[in-house]
Amino acid sequence: MTAVKDKAVCIGKRNYSETSQIVTLFSRGQGKIRALAKGSRRERGRFGGGIDVLAEGEILFVPPQGEGTLAILTEFDLQESFTNLRQDLPALPCAEYMSYLLGEFTEEFDPYEKLYVAFVSALKRLGPQCRSELVLLDFELTLLREIGLSPVWDRCSSCGGPLETDAQYLYFSSGSGGMLCRDCEPAIVEKRPVDPRVLQVLQHPETAENTPRKTVFDAHELLSYHQQELAGKQAAVMKFVNQILRKQVLSV
Ligand SMILES: [Zn+2]
């Protein structure tokens, strides 16, 4: 079988044996790849002592030979280790949170080039002086758009009717796939109230940069709720990221 060349970021790894690791990679051309990196834990191996999570490299791998089998990673040539992620507290958990989302919401060998570009760009932006909530919001909107699960923000996701314009609060339902109008809302149990200013950011994300941090955080937090409902579970990393970012945006 011919080896395939690509570019990828390591989004997860675990030790497989004394000398090898199983890595989860998010690649530019092939999407998510689970691969066995034979000898990657050896000091002087081809992988230079191991492949770090959140490192980007040029990879060479042999695709899986059957259902349920792993790809074989033969090379990981480190290109970028994003040292900016280690210079600021929220940056690393935010990057781990994005890795979690990619692992959860993409399938192996289902390529999403735009998502790869958005992921790498987000990894570069995170760090000191960065509005992390803005980076996460951008990334989450791209993710949901690319996987076809973008919520409906501009009308009722249940009946298609218009949303109230003068309400103090509107409602969002993950199960309905977006906002709810006043007529549909009472019948739906799974829902969250949304401040109209938060909805405004979600409808026009290009305005987020000039929007107060707390409002942008709330928009991100609503997307994290949607992702939690879609996944059917709350990941510990999501809870942690939301705790530290909430504290940060409230302190400025
Ligand atoms: Zn409706």
Boltz pocket constraint, residues with backbone or C-beta under 6 A from the ligand:
constraints:
  - pocket:
      binder: B
      contacts: [[A, 156], [A, 157], [A, 158], [A, 159], [A, 160], [A, 161], [A, 180], [A, 181], [A, 182], [A, 183], [A, 184], [A, 185]]
      max_distance: 6.0
